[in-house]
Amino acid sequence: MTEQQAVKQNHPKGLWVLFGTEMWERFNFYGMRTLLTLFIVNALMMSKEHSSIIYGGFLGLCYLTPMLGGFISDRFLGNRNCILLGGLLMACGQLLLFTSASIFSTNLELARTLLYIALGVIIFGNGFFKPNISSMVSSLYPKEERSKLDTAFTIFYMGINVGAFLGQFICPIVGDVVDKAGNRDVFAFKWGFLAAAIAMLLGTITFFFLKDKYVKTPEGRPIGGLPSKNVASDYEEGESQKANFTNTSLGIAVIAFAGLALVFFYVFGQNVIYSIIYGSGLTLAGLILSDKSLTKVETDRILVIYIVSFFIIFFWAAFEQAGSSLTFIADNQTDRNFFGWNMPPSMVQIFNGLFVVMFAVPFSLLWDKLRARGKEPISPMKQAFGLGLIALSYFIIAFNVKDLGNSGLLAVKWLVLLYLIQTFGELCLSPIGLSLVGKLAPKRFGSLLFGVFFLSNASGYALAGTLGSILPATGEQFKKAQEGGIDLQAILDKKIIPTAEQVKYLVDNKISDHYPKFAGFTLHNLFEFFMVFVVLCGIAAVLLFALTPKLKKMMHGIR
C-alpha cells in the first residue's frame, strides 16, 4: 500500500468529492489570475500601478464576500445551495472576461466595462462558494476524529493546488502566447478565460451529481442542507444551535462599519474598496463577539481565530505578489529559459501549484507522525513557521536582484526557489488555518467564522495590491524611456527635470518619473522592494511565535 493510499483510506469519501469540486474551482480562479494583470496592461492599455490596484482589490473582495456567503448559508440557503450558486456565477464571470478579451480591439471602453462587471460577478460567486465548501470539510468528521482535520485540510488543500497547477499551465498555454521575438498575441487572452469558464462548470457539475451520495456525516445524514433542517445531534452538548444577534448589536455593527470605512478612507488614505475590506473585517469580528449565547471557552477560541487571522494578513500580502509584481518581473527582468524552453511569464507561477501537489501529502504525513509521537506543534506555531519561511524566500530573492541594475536579467531558477520556499510556508499556514477555524469555531458560526478567516486573506490581498503598486521601475521601462531619448535614471535621481514633452512621453508609456515610497521610506530598486516583505513577515513570525503559549491556553485543549 502506498502512502497516498494509506492517507486516502483514513478519510471519508466525501472529502474526495469536495477535493474534486475545489480542484476545478481553483483551476478557474488561478488560471484566470495568471492572465489578469497582463491582460489589463497589454490588451486594455492600463498602467502596471493601476492593474496592481485592480488586482489587489479584486482578490480582496473575493475574500470579503465569503462573509456574506457564510451569513446567507448559515441563516437561509445552506452550504450545498450556496456552492452551486457560487459555481454558476463564477462560470458566468469568466465568460464575461472572454467577451471582454474578444472585443477590446474594436471597443476598448466596453471591454473595460465588461472587465469590471466580470470581476464583480466572480467576486460574488466566490463569496458563496468558498466559505461553504471549507465548512463542509469540517462537518465530515465526528467530534472524536477532529484531530484528523489538519491532515484532512492539507489533503483538501492539495486539491486546491492540483487545480491551481492545471489552471496555471493550461490557461497561459492557450492565453499568453509569446513568439520567439518576445511579441505577445494579445488576442489569445480570451482562450485562457474560456478554459477557466469550462473548468468552473466541470466543478459545479461534479458537486451536483455526487453530493447526495458521498457528502454526508458518518451517520449518513446529508451535510450542508437547509439550516431549518439542522438537528440537535449535530452540535456539542450544551452548545447553542442558533446565533443570537440583537437588533441593537446589528445596528451598532452597521454604524461601526461606516465609521471604520471612513477612517481608513480619509485618515489612512486607502481607496474605497480597501476601506470597505478593512472596515468589514473589524466590524464582523465585533458582531460575532456580541452574541450573548457565547460561553467563556467559545469566546477564547474565537479570539484565537482573530489573533491568528491578523498575523496571516502579512503572509498573503507577500504571497500574492505572484500575480502582480512577481509576474511583471518575470515578464520584464527575468531570463525565463527553462531547460531550453522560454516559459511564458504568466506560467512562472505554476511552480507554486506544482510544489503543493508534490509536498501536500508528505506534509500531512509529517503532522500525523509528529502527532503520534506527541511532538506536533500547535497550529499557531505552524503558522509562525510559515511566516518565517516566506520572509526567508524574499530575503534570498532580494540578494539575487541586488546587482541586476536596469538591464540585468534574473535567472528563472531563483523564482523557482522562491516558489518552493513559499510553498513550504503555505503548507504550514493556509491549510492549518482552515483546520484551526474548523476546530475552534462554534458550529452555529461555522460558515460565518470561515468568512472572518477569509477576510484576513482579503485584507492581505488588499495590502498586496498596495505593495505591488510600489514596484520600482524595471528594465523594460528604462529601455522604453531610452528609446524616447530620455535618461530615466537621471530623472529618478532628480539630476534633471523632465520637459513637458518628456513628461507626456513617460505618461503615455506608463513610466513613472519618481521612486515609490512606503511607510516614509523611498524604494530605489528591487532589492529594497523585496526587503519590505522580509521585514513585515519576519516581524509577524517572531511575534506570533512568542504568543503561542498564551494562544495554547486560550484554545482550551484543542491543538
RONUDO-683191 format. One record per residue (C-alpha): residue number from 1; residue in one letter; x, z, y. Coordinates in steps of 0.001 Angstrom, whole numbers. Layout:
[atom NUM "a" [X Z Y]]
...
This chain:
[atom 1 "m" [0 0 0]]
[atom 2 "t" [1398 -955 3442]]
[atom 3 "e" [1494 1462 6381]]
[atom 4 "q" [-1147 -597 8147]]
[atom 5 "q" [-3475 -374 5120]]
[atom 6 "a" [-2947 3371 4946]]
[atom 7 "v" [-3953 3750 8567]]
[atom 8 "k" [-6965 1481 8115]]
[atom 9 "q" [-8361 3376 5116]]
[atom 10 "n" [-8403 6645 7072]]
[atom 11 "h" [-10757 5340 9740]]
[atom 12 "p" [-14406 4203 9717]]
[atom 13 "k" [-15234 503 9605]]
[atom 14 "g" [-16979 809 12944]]
[atom 15 "l" [-13567 1267 14565]]
[atom 16 "w" [-12604 -2229 13443]]
[atom 17 "v" [-15830 -3720 14845]]
[atom 18 "l" [-15068 -2114 18207]]
[atom 19 "f" [-11441 -3247 17785]]
[atom 20 "g" [-12560 -6875 17416]]
[atom 21 "t" [-15065 -6700 20264]]
[atom 22 "e" [-12499 -5224 22630]]
[atom 23 "m" [-9890 -7743 21452]]
[atom 24 "w" [-11920 -10728 22630]]
[atom 25 "e" [-12887 -8993 25875]]
[atom 26 "r" [-9219 -8304 26659]]
[atom 27 "f" [-8350 -11934 25842]]
[atom 28 "n" [-10869 -12842 28521]]
[atom 29 "f" [-9597 -10324 31068]]
[atom 30 "y" [-5837 -10578 30624]]
[atom 31 "g" [-5890 -14338 30138]]
[atom 32 "m" [-7654 -14742 33473]]
[atom 33 "r" [-5327 -12177 35056]]
[atom 34 "t" [-2206 -14217 34241]]
[atom 35 "l" [-3567 -17119 36285]]
[atom 36 "l" [-5440 -15382 39098]]
[atom 37 "t" [-2764 -14883 41775]]
[atom 38 "l" [-1097 -18214 41010]]
[atom 39 "f" [-4493 -19935 41310]]
[atom 40 "i" [-5211 -18197 44626]]
[atom 41 "v" [-1822 -19146 46103]]
[atom 42 "n" [-1352 -22659 44701]]
[atom 43 "a" [-4902 -24025 44498]]
[atom 44 "l" [-6863 -22019 47092]]
[atom 45 "m" [-3889 -22036 49507]]
[atom 46 "m" [-3838 -18324 50382]]
[atom 47 "s" [-713 -16246 51072]]
[atom 48 "k" [1034 -14076 48491]]
[atom 49 "e" [239 -10984 50544]]
[atom 50 "h" [-3452 -11900 50645]]
[atom 51 "s" [-3501 -12709 46941]]
[atom 52 "s" [-1915 -9323 46101]]
[atom 53 "i" [-4594 -7522 48120]]
[atom 54 "i" [-7345 -9524 46374]]
[atom 55 "y" [-5711 -8843 43007]]
[atom 56 "g" [-5421 -5099 43627]]
[atom 57 "g" [-8959 -4874 44983]]
[atom 58 "f" [-10350 -6836 42034]]
[atom 59 "l" [-8610 -4666 39445]]
[atom 60 "g" [-9531 -1525 41336]]
[atom 61 "l" [-13210 -2440 41459]]
[atom 62 "c" [-13097 -3350 37752]]
[atom 63 "y" [-12274 293 37121]]
[atom 64 "l" [-14633 1639 39785]]
[atom 65 "t" [-17802 107 38343]]
[atom 66 "p" [-17377 1920 34972]]
[atom 67 "m" [-18649 4936 36903]]
[atom 68 "l" [-21910 3075 37490]]
[atom 69 "g" [-21949 1637 33972]]
[atom 70 "g" [-21329 5074 32478]]
[atom 71 "f" [-24144 6624 34520]]
[atom 72 "i" [-26651 3897 33596]]
[atom 73 "s" [-25641 4147 29950]]
[atom 74 "d" [-25905 7953 29770]]
[atom 75 "r" [-29251 8029 31541]]
[atom 76 "f" [-31061 4778 30727]]
[atom 77 "l" [-29696 1909 28598]]
[atom 78 "g" [-27260 3429 26085]]
[atom 79 "n" [-23839 2157 25044]]
[atom 80 "r" [-24958 -815 22979]]
[atom 81 "n" [-27139 -2499 25577]]
[atom 82 "c" [-24544 -1970 28298]]
[atom 83 "i" [-21817 -3585 26177]]
[atom 84 "l" [-23960 -6678 25545]]
[atom 85 "l" [-24972 -6927 29214]]
[atom 86 "g" [-21379 -6491 30372]]
[atom 87 "g" [-20060 -9115 27974]]
[atom 88 "l" [-22549 -11734 29148]]
[atom 89 "l" [-21823 -11011 32813]]
[atom 90 "m" [-18062 -11390 32301]]
[atom 91 "a" [-18547 -14715 30495]]
[atom 92 "c" [-20644 -15950 33432]]
[atom 93 "g" [-17945 -14826 35864]]
[atom 94 "q" [-15283 -16799 34026]]
[atom 95 "l" [-17494 -19899 34100]]
[atom 96 "l" [-17806 -19476 37877]]
[atom 97 "l" [-13985 -19346 38108]]
[atom 98 "f" [-13905 -22529 36005]]
[atom 99 "t" [-16234 -24135 38561]]
[atom 100 "s" [-14087 -22916 41486]]
[atom 101 "a" [-10980 -24381 39844]]
[atom 102 "s" [-12828 -27663 39291]]
[atom 103 "i" [-13907 -28287 42902]]
[atom 104 "f" [-11157 -26805 45113]]
[atom 105 "s" [-9623 -30215 45863]]
[atom 106 "t" [-12895 -31580 47255]]
[atom 107 "n" [-14476 -28435 48759]]
[atom 108 "l" [-11916 -25715 49399]]
[atom 109 "e" [-14260 -23345 51251]]
[atom 110 "l" [-16897 -23471 48490]]
[atom 111 "a" [-14171 -22914 45891]]
[atom 112 "r" [-13000 -19810 47760]]
[atom 113 "t" [-16583 -18553 47990]]
[atom 114 "l" [-17089 -19075 44262]]
[atom 115 "l" [-13851 -17150 43633]]
[atom 116 "y" [-15281 -14051 45314]]
[atom 117 "i" [-18662 -14411 43575]]
[atom 118 "a" [-16955 -14875 40193]]
[atom 119 "l" [-14758 -11813 40667]]
[atom 120 "g" [-17812 -9797 41699]]
[atom 121 "v" [-19732 -10783 38544]]
[atom 122 "i" [-16704 -9953 36352]]
[atom 123 "i" [-16328 -6595 38117]]
[atom 124 "f" [-19905 -5533 37329]]
[atom 125 "g" [-19680 -6886 33781]]
[atom 126 "n" [-16521 -4897 33174]]
[atom 127 "g" [-18236 -1801 34574]]
[atom 128 "f" [-20974 -1994 31966]]
[atom 129 "f" [-18607 -2871 29132]]
[atom 130 "k" [-15522 -708 29464]]
[atom 131 "p" [-16628 2957 29511]]
[atom 132 "n" [-19238 2405 26833]]
[atom 133 "i" [-17059 859 24169]]
[atom 134 "s" [-14446 3598 24702]]
[atom 135 "s" [-17114 6286 24440]]
[atom 136 "m" [-18354 4822 21140]]
[atom 137 "v" [-14899 5178 19559]]
[atom 138 "s" [-15083 8942 20082]]
[atom 139 "s" [-18577 9109 18545]]
[atom 140 "l" [-17400 7566 15257]]
[atom 141 "y" [-15649 10812 14280]]
[atom 142 "p" [-17273 14140 13393]]
[atom 143 "k" [-16034 17295 15132]]
[atom 144 "e" [-13787 18259 12227]]
[atom 145 "e" [-11919 14926 12471]]
[atom 146 "r" [-11294 14940 16229]]
[atom 147 "s" [-7569 15373 15518]]
[atom 148 "k" [-7576 11690 14458]]
[atom 149 "l" [-8584 10476 17893]]
[atom 150 "d" [-5033 9936 19216]]
[atom 151 "t" [-4381 7686 16219]]
[atom 152 "a" [-7812 6033 16462]]
[atom 153 "f" [-7379 5193 20127]]
[atom 154 "t" [-3864 3910 19506]]
[atom 155 "i" [-5294 1525 16875]]
[atom 156 "f" [-8124 616 19263]]
[atom 157 "y" [-5505 51 21932]]
[atom 158 "m" [-3718 -2338 19602]]
[atom 159 "g" [-6943 -4373 19569]]
[atom 160 "i" [-6822 -4435 23352]]
[atom 161 "n" [-3334 -5831 23250]]
[atom 162 "v" [-3878 -8320 20416]]
[atom 163 "g" [-6456 -9785 22779]]
[atom 164 "a" [-4096 -9461 25738]]
[atom 165 "f" [-1341 -11240 23811]]
[atom 166 "l" [-3633 -14098 22792]]
[atom 167 "g" [-5025 -14427 26315]]
[atom 168 "q" [-1585 -14297 27928]]
[atom 169 "f" [-393 -17009 25527]]
[atom 170 "i" [-3321 -19420 25384]]
[atom 171 "c" [-4547 -19288 28996]]
[atom 172 "p" [-1103 -20094 30503]]
[atom 173 "i" [-508 -22828 27897]]
[atom 174 "v" [-3663 -24662 28952]]
[atom 175 "g" [-3972 -23400 32544]]
[atom 176 "d" [-454 -23028 34004]]
[atom 177 "v" [1109 -26419 33361]]
[atom 178 "v" [4556 -26888 34960]]
[atom 179 "d" [6676 -30008 34322]]
[atom 180 "k" [10447 -30076 33818]]
[atom 181 "a" [10980 -30627 37540]]
[atom 182 "g" [9091 -27431 38316]]
[atom 183 "n" [5948 -29118 39654]]
[atom 184 "r" [2691 -27320 38822]]
[atom 185 "d" [-504 -29138 37821]]
[atom 186 "v" [-2967 -27167 39964]]
[atom 187 "f" [-5903 -28950 38333]]
[atom 188 "a" [-5154 -27300 34982]]
[atom 189 "f" [-6142 -23753 36038]]
[atom 190 "k" [-9783 -24443 35116]]
[atom 191 "w" [-8964 -24802 31412]]
[atom 192 "g" [-7441 -21320 31333]]
[atom 193 "f" [-10607 -19860 32862]]
[atom 194 "l" [-12763 -21780 30388]]
[atom 195 "a" [-10730 -20386 27470]]
[atom 196 "a" [-11326 -16875 28848]]
[atom 197 "a" [-15089 -17513 29017]]
[atom 198 "i" [-15216 -18684 25399]]
[atom 199 "a" [-13299 -15591 24253]]
[atom 200 "m" [-15763 -13278 26010]]
[atom 201 "l" [-18704 -14978 24337]]
[atom 202 "l" [-16991 -14532 20937]]
[atom 203 "g" [-16553 -10804 21599]]
[atom 204 "t" [-20191 -10343 22604]]
[atom 205 "i" [-21424 -12229 19541]]
[atom 206 "t" [-19136 -10182 17257]]
[atom 207 "f" [-20606 -6939 18532]]
[atom 208 "f" [-24216 -8166 18449]]
[atom 209 "f" [-24140 -9110 14768]]
[atom 210 "l" [-22009 -6237 13380]]
[atom 211 "k" [-23080 -3207 15431]]
[atom 212 "d" [-26079 -2193 13305]]
[atom 213 "k" [-24206 -2378 10013]]
[atom 214 "y" [-20987 -594 10905]]
[atom 215 "v" [-21132 1187 14285]]
[atom 216 "k" [-22726 4437 13146]]
[atom 217 "t" [-21951 8110 12611]]
[atom 218 "p" [-20597 9433 9284]]
[atom 219 "e" [-24201 10462 8529]]
[atom 220 "g" [-25396 6875 9023]]
[atom 221 "r" [-27127 7211 12409]]
[atom 222 "p" [-26591 4320 14877]]
[atom 223 "i" [-24168 5114 17700]]
[atom 224 "g" [-24858 4209 21301]]
[atom 225 "g" [-28617 3716 21240]]
[atom 226 "l" [-31037 4628 23997]]
[atom 227 "p" [-30375 8118 25463]]
[atom 228 "s" [-34002 9081 24767]]
[atom 229 "k" [-33207 8860 21045]]
[atom 230 "n" [-30302 11327 21084]]
[atom 231 "v" [-30724 14195 18628]]
[atom 232 "a" [-29524 17768 18882]]
[atom 233 "s" [-27178 17403 15911]]
[atom 234 "d" [-25054 15013 17989]]
[atom 235 "y" [-23983 17941 20152]]
[atom 236 "e" [-21889 21021 19561]]
[atom 237 "e" [-23690 24313 19049]]
[atom 238 "g" [-24824 25740 22362]]
[atom 239 "e" [-23953 22592 24295]]
[atom 240 "s" [-26460 21349 26852]]
[atom 241 "q" [-27878 17937 25959]]
[atom 242 "k" [-28587 16685 29456]]
[atom 243 "a" [-26726 16585 32759]]
[atom 244 "n" [-28361 18689 35459]]
[atom 245 "f" [-27660 17280 38908]]
[atom 246 "t" [-29940 18756 41581]]
[atom 247 "n" [-31284 16683 44450]]
[atom 248 "t" [-29152 18805 46761]]
[atom 249 "s" [-25929 18058 44859]]
[atom 250 "l" [-26767 14332 44757]]
[atom 251 "g" [-27425 14342 48497]]
[atom 252 "i" [-24151 16148 49212]]
[atom 253 "a" [-22336 13644 46991]]
[atom 254 "v" [-23700 10701 48990]]
[atom 255 "i" [-22643 12314 52286]]
[atom 256 "a" [-19218 13247 50873]]
[atom 257 "f" [-18667 9697 49638]]
[atom 258 "a" [-19469 8215 53040]]
[atom 259 "g" [-17218 10746 54789]]
[atom 260 "l" [-14290 10262 52427]]
[atom 261 "a" [-14528 6479 52573]]
[atom 262 "l" [-14449 6618 56377]]
[atom 263 "v" [-11426 8925 56300]]
[atom 264 "f" [-9492 6565 54033]]
[atom 265 "f" [-10510 3586 56182]]
[atom 266 "y" [-9845 4991 59660]]
[atom 267 "v" [-7256 7721 59068]]
[atom 268 "f" [-5191 6232 56247]]
[atom 269 "g" [-5697 2590 57208]]
[atom 270 "q" [-6999 1390 53825]]
[atom 271 "n" [-9213 -1682 53586]]
[atom 272 "v" [-12931 -1364 52807]]
[atom 273 "i" [-12612 -1898 49043]]
[atom 274 "y" [-9724 530 48619]]
[atom 275 "s" [-11537 3137 50757]]
[atom 276 "i" [-14607 2846 48514]]
[atom 277 "i" [-12471 3257 45388]]
[atom 278 "y" [-10654 6369 46587]]
[atom 279 "g" [-13812 7927 48053]]
[atom 280 "s" [-15821 7273 44884]]
[atom 281 "g" [-13251 8898 42629]]
[atom 282 "l" [-13176 12143 44583]]
[atom 283 "t" [-16964 12204 45020]]
[atom 284 "l" [-17781 11666 41352]]
[atom 285 "a" [-15278 14314 40309]]
[atom 286 "g" [-17002 16838 42581]]
[atom 287 "l" [-20508 15800 41479]]
[atom 288 "i" [-19813 16444 37800]]
[atom 289 "l" [-18433 19899 38566]]
[atom 290 "s" [-21632 20721 40480]]
[atom 291 "d" [-23665 20646 37235]]
[atom 292 "k" [-24985 24186 36746]]
[atom 293 "s" [-25036 23846 32950]]
[atom 294 "l" [-21219 23702 32704]]
[atom 295 "t" [-19558 26599 30916]]
[atom 296 "k" [-16129 28002 31864]]
[atom 297 "v" [-14481 26230 28911]]
[atom 298 "e" [-16136 22910 29774]]
[atom 299 "t" [-15091 23245 33413]]
[atom 300 "d" [-11472 23925 32478]]
[atom 301 "r" [-11370 20943 30147]]
[atom 302 "i" [-12887 18647 32777]]
[atom 303 "l" [-10271 19859 35276]]
[atom 304 "v" [-7552 18850 32799]]
[atom 305 "i" [-9027 15327 32745]]
[atom 306 "y" [-8954 15270 36550]]
[atom 307 "i" [-5366 16513 36832]]
[atom 308 "v" [-4046 14032 34277]]
[atom 309 "s" [-6079 11249 35900]]
[atom 310 "f" [-4385 11917 39226]]
[atom 311 "f" [-894 11512 37797]]
[atom 312 "i" [-1608 8313 35914]]
[atom 313 "i" [-2569 6634 39202]]
[atom 314 "f" [1165 6205 39759]]
[atom 315 "f" [1687 4729 36297]]
[atom 316 "w" [-870 1974 36865]]
[atom 317 "a" [365 1308 40390]]
[atom 318 "a" [3742 459 38841]]
[atom 319 "f" [2492 -1154 35634]]
[atom 320 "e" [95 -3555 37356]]
[atom 321 "q" [2846 -5241 39315]]
[atom 322 "a" [2821 -7530 36262]]
[atom 323 "g" [86 -9721 37707]]
[atom 324 "s" [1347 -9812 41296]]
[atom 325 "s" [4929 -9070 42391]]
[atom 326 "l" [6495 -9487 38933]]
[atom 327 "t" [4653 -12786 38441]]
[atom 328 "f" [5887 -14056 41814]]
[atom 329 "i" [9450 -13009 40914]]
[atom 330 "a" [9104 -14732 37528]]
[atom 331 "d" [7842 -17831 39337]]
[atom 332 "n" [10427 -17995 42098]]
[atom 333 "q" [13543 -16000 41304]]
[atom 334 "t" [13895 -15901 37507]]
[atom 335 "d" [15697 -18147 35045]]
[atom 336 "r" [12853 -18448 32518]]
[atom 337 "n" [14914 -20272 29873]]
[atom 338 "f" [13847 -18528 26668]]
[atom 339 "f" [15855 -19856 23715]]
[atom 340 "g" [15868 -23330 25265]]
[atom 341 "w" [12231 -23263 26406]]
[atom 342 "n" [11319 -22925 30094]]
[atom 343 "m" [8406 -20487 29972]]
[atom 344 "p" [5517 -20835 32437]]
[atom 345 "p" [5870 -17952 34921]]
[atom 346 "s" [2403 -16583 34129]]
[atom 347 "m" [3360 -16297 30447]]
[atom 348 "v" [6223 -13850 31005]]
[atom 349 "q" [3564 -11105 30960]]
[atom 350 "i" [2914 -11931 27304]]
[atom 351 "f" [5702 -9647 26141]]
[atom 352 "n" [3717 -6535 27016]]
[atom 353 "g" [816 -7522 24757]]
[atom 354 "l" [3214 -8670 22032]]
[atom 355 "f" [5127 -5393 22068]]
[atom 356 "v" [1935 -3318 21957]]
[atom 357 "v" [812 -5257 18878]]
[atom 358 "m" [4226 -4635 17294]]
[atom 359 "f" [4511 -940 18116]]
[atom 360 "a" [955 459 18282]]
[atom 361 "v" [768 1248 14552]]
[atom 362 "p" [4300 2767 14450]]
[atom 363 "f" [3362 4980 17404]]
[atom 364 "s" [130 6079 15725]]
[atom 365 "l" [2064 6903 12545]]
[atom 366 "l" [4618 8802 14629]]
[atom 367 "w" [1888 11022 16099]]
[atom 368 "d" [434 11573 12591]]
[atom 369 "k" [3807 12647 11184]]
[atom 370 "l" [4596 14933 14090]]
[atom 371 "r" [1124 16481 13805]]
[atom 372 "a" [1656 17106 10085]]
[atom 373 "r" [4872 18967 10903]]
[atom 374 "g" [3293 20918 13765]]
[atom 375 "k" [5580 19227 16316]]
[atom 376 "e" [3197 16814 18021]]
[atom 377 "p" [3411 17070 21849]]
[atom 378 "i" [124 17789 23602]]
[atom 379 "s" [-1492 14823 25338]]
[atom 380 "p" [-357 15602 28931]]
[atom 381 "m" [3252 15859 27732]]
[atom 382 "k" [2997 12444 26059]]
[atom 383 "q" [1699 11056 29332]]
[atom 384 "a" [4593 12605 31250]]
[atom 385 "f" [6917 10744 28864]]
[atom 386 "g" [5021 7530 29696]]
[atom 387 "l" [5578 8027 33426]]
[atom 388 "g" [9255 8710 32836]]
[atom 389 "l" [9632 5511 30816]]
[atom 390 "i" [8075 3291 33476]]
[atom 391 "a" [10395 4850 36074]]
[atom 392 "l" [13321 4005 33772]]
[atom 393 "s" [12169 386 33400]]
[atom 394 "y" [12168 -152 37159]]
[atom 395 "f" [15496 1636 37559]]
[atom 396 "i" [17074 -884 35160]]
[atom 397 "i" [15461 -3917 36816]]
[atom 398 "a" [16391 -2650 40298]]
[atom 399 "f" [20092 -2695 39492]]
[atom 400 "n" [19823 -6135 37926]]
[atom 401 "v" [18326 -7662 41067]]
[atom 402 "k" [20665 -5752 43410]]
[atom 403 "d" [23208 -8565 43773]]
[atom 404 "l" [20946 -11602 43415]]
[atom 405 "g" [20832 -12382 47115]]
[atom 406 "n" [18459 -15067 48345]]
[atom 407 "s" [19230 -17729 45749]]
[atom 408 "g" [20388 -15970 42579]]
[atom 409 "l" [18154 -16033 39506]]
[atom 410 "l" [17272 -13019 37376]]
[atom 411 "a" [17761 -13626 33645]]
[atom 412 "v" [14390 -13501 31886]]
[atom 413 "k" [15840 -11053 29317]]
[atom 414 "w" [15686 -8297 31953]]
[atom 415 "l" [11968 -8846 32456]]
[atom 416 "v" [11528 -8792 28674]]
[atom 417 "l" [13383 -5446 28541]]
[atom 418 "l" [11241 -4136 31390]]
[atom 419 "y" [8056 -5002 29486]]
[atom 420 "l" [9427 -3412 26296]]
[atom 421 "i" [10147 -79 28002]]
[atom 422 "q" [6858 -212 29896]]
[atom 423 "t" [5045 -841 26614]]
[atom 424 "f" [6541 2331 25134]]
[atom 425 "g" [5394 4159 28250]]
[atom 426 "e" [1937 2609 27997]]
[atom 427 "l" [1565 3718 24369]]
[atom 428 "c" [2462 7271 25389]]
[atom 429 "l" [-44 7266 28216]]
[atom 430 "s" [-3026 4922 28082]]
[atom 431 "p" [-4484 5333 24550]]
[atom 432 "i" [-3581 9021 24711]]
[atom 433 "g" [-5549 9322 27947]]
[atom 434 "l" [-8592 7668 26350]]
[atom 435 "s" [-8280 10050 23428]]
[atom 436 "l" [-7939 13041 25745]]
[atom 437 "v" [-11204 12217 27504]]
[atom 438 "g" [-12898 11757 24123]]
[atom 439 "k" [-11727 15205 23011]]
[atom 440 "l" [-12331 17169 26205]]
[atom 441 "a" [-15469 15613 27721]]
[atom 442 "p" [-18807 17372 27072]]
[atom 443 "k" [-20967 14862 25190]]
[atom 444 "r" [-23633 14689 27887]]
[atom 445 "f" [-20945 13460 30286]]
[atom 446 "g" [-19160 11206 27767]]
[atom 447 "s" [-19513 7787 29401]]
[atom 448 "l" [-19516 9256 32917]]
[atom 449 "l" [-16189 11031 32385]]
[atom 450 "f" [-14720 7850 30924]]
[atom 451 "g" [-15891 6338 34198]]
[atom 452 "v" [-13966 9021 36091]]
[atom 453 "f" [-10893 8332 33970]]
[atom 454 "f" [-11141 4630 34729]]
[atom 455 "l" [-11476 5493 38416]]
[atom 456 "s" [-7919 6783 38227]]
[atom 457 "n" [-6992 3344 36895]]
[atom 458 "a" [-8946 1858 39808]]
[atom 459 "s" [-7009 3952 42296]]
[atom 460 "g" [-3757 2953 40600]]
[atom 461 "y" [-4683 -725 40778]]
[atom 462 "a" [-5633 -395 44446]]
[atom 463 "l" [-2258 1222 45096]]
[atom 464 "a" [-667 -1574 43027]]
[atom 465 "g" [-2219 -4120 45370]]
[atom 466 "t" [-882 -2275 48409]]
[atom 467 "l" [2597 -2026 46894]]
[atom 468 "g" [2563 -5626 45663]]
[atom 469 "s" [1810 -6801 49201]]
[atom 470 "i" [5117 -5304 50467]]
[atom 471 "l" [7241 -7518 48225]]
[atom 472 "p" [10184 -8707 50366]]
[atom 473 "a" [10849 -12429 50769]]
[atom 474 "t" [12029 -14092 47561]]
[atom 475 "g" [14268 -17105 47035]]
[atom 476 "e" [11742 -19907 47455]]
[atom 477 "q" [10732 -18593 50895]]
[atom 478 "f" [14326 -18714 52138]]
[atom 479 "k" [14604 -22232 50714]]
[atom 480 "k" [11371 -23368 52362]]
[atom 481 "a" [12490 -21913 55692]]
[atom 482 "q" [15829 -23698 55379]]
[atom 483 "e" [14011 -26992 54781]]
[atom 484 "g" [12381 -26459 58168]]
[atom 485 "g" [15738 -25796 59817]]
[atom 486 "i" [15092 -22060 60111]]
[atom 487 "d" [17576 -19275 59343]]
[atom 488 "l" [15093 -16791 57847]]
[atom 489 "q" [17747 -14123 57181]]
[atom 490 "a" [18762 -14110 60847]]
[atom 491 "i" [15110 -13762 61890]]
[atom 492 "l" [14518 -10893 59438]]
[atom 493 "d" [17631 -9112 60706]]
[atom 494 "k" [16453 -9590 64330]]
[atom 495 "k" [19587 -11563 65176]]
[atom 496 "i" [17488 -14385 66607]]
[atom 497 "i" [13942 -14614 67922]]
[atom 498 "p" [11938 -17485 66405]]
[atom 499 "t" [10453 -20081 68723]]
[atom 500 "a" [6706 -20690 68843]]
[atom 501 "e" [7208 -23821 66753]]
[atom 502 "q" [9210 -21883 64160]]
[atom 503 "v" [6588 -19140 64014]]
[atom 504 "k" [3910 -21771 63342]]
[atom 505 "y" [6031 -23279 60558]]
[atom 506 "l" [6507 -19850 58948]]
[atom 507 "v" [2790 -19049 59168]]
[atom 508 "d" [1763 -22442 57780]]
[atom 509 "n" [4099 -21942 54812]]
[atom 510 "k" [3078 -18305 54260]]
[atom 511 "i" [6569 -16941 55052]]
[atom 512 "s" [6848 -13506 56651]]
[atom 513 "d" [9194 -13122 59635]]
[atom 514 "h" [9704 -9381 59176]]
[atom 515 "y" [10726 -6902 56491]]
[atom 516 "p" [7845 -4967 54888]]
[atom 517 "k" [7561 -1212 55290]]
[atom 518 "f" [6313 1570 53008]]
[atom 519 "a" [5878 5244 53942]]
[atom 520 "g" [8047 4730 57025]]
[atom 521 "f" [10877 3023 55116]]
[atom 522 "t" [11888 -610 55642]]
[atom 523 "l" [12377 -2602 52437]]
[atom 524 "h" [15178 -5119 52911]]
[atom 525 "n" [15439 -6522 49385]]
[atom 526 "l" [14128 -6443 45818]]
[atom 527 "f" [16396 -3505 44906]]
[atom 528 "e" [14726 -1267 47486]]
[atom 529 "f" [11291 -2600 46477]]
[atom 530 "f" [11746 -1617 42825]]
[atom 531 "m" [13224 1767 43733]]
[atom 532 "v" [9858 2658 45300]]
[atom 533 "f" [8380 2679 41771]]
[atom 534 "v" [11320 4634 40364]]
[atom 535 "v" [10770 7407 42900]]
[atom 536 "l" [6948 7524 42667]]
[atom 537 "c" [6773 7525 38871]]
[atom 538 "g" [9827 9749 38431]]
[atom 539 "i" [8411 12499 40617]]
[atom 540 "a" [4997 12210 38922]]
[atom 541 "a" [6624 12506 35466]]
[atom 542 "v" [8539 15667 36403]]
[atom 543 "l" [5510 17360 37960]]
[atom 544 "l" [3177 16558 35053]]
[atom 545 "f" [5760 17764 32547]]
[atom 546 "a" [6085 21043 34475]]
[atom 547 "l" [2296 21523 34435]]
[atom 548 "t" [1844 21054 30674]]
[atom 549 "p" [1983 24793 29746]]
[atom 550 "k" [-848 25511 32188]]
[atom 551 "l" [-2839 22491 31035]]
[atom 552 "k" [-2444 23554 27402]]
[atom 553 "k" [-4192 26849 28185]]
[atom 554 "m" [-6988 25061 30049]]
[atom 555 "m" [-7648 22808 27040]]
[atom 556 "h" [-8741 25882 25019]]
[atom 557 "g" [-7321 24907 21650]]
[atom 558 "i" [-7679 21122 21877]]
[atom 559 "r" [-4337 19343 21689]]
